[in-house]
Amino acid sequence: MYISGDHSGKGRYLCTKCSKALYLEDSFDILPLCPECGNQQFLVG
């Protein structure tokens, strides 16, 4: 599980609450809060 604020690396992350997909394009990107529901927990998807 990944938390908002983590440097999670490139890839697709799914919100554990609403399943909104977020894409990080760079290995230095920081995982934000879910823009759909404000959740802070994500799974790699």
N, C-alpha and C positions, 0 to 999 in steps of 0.2 A: 504494500500500500504506500502511496505517495501523498504527501501533505503540501498544501499551498506554501510557497516560499522555498521549497526544495529546488535545487538544481538537478532536475530529473533526467536530463539528456533528451536527445532528439526522439520524437515518436508521437504516438497517439495515446491519449489518456482519457479514460471514461470516468465521469463523476459517479460516485457510489450512491448518490441520492436520486439523481434525475437521468443519469446515463448520457448526459451531454458530452460529446466528443471534443476534446481540445487537442490541437496539434502544436508541438514545439518543433521549430525548424532548426534550432541551433543547440549545441550541447551546453551552451552557457545561458540559455533561456531559463527563467524562473517560472515555476508553475503558479499561475494565479488562482484566485478564488474562482469557482464556477460562475460564469457570467449569467447563467440561467437561474440558478437557485441560491448561490452564495456559499455552497458547501466547500469544504477544504480538503476532502479526501478523494483520491483518485486511484484507479487501477490501470495498469497498462492494457491497452486494447488495440 
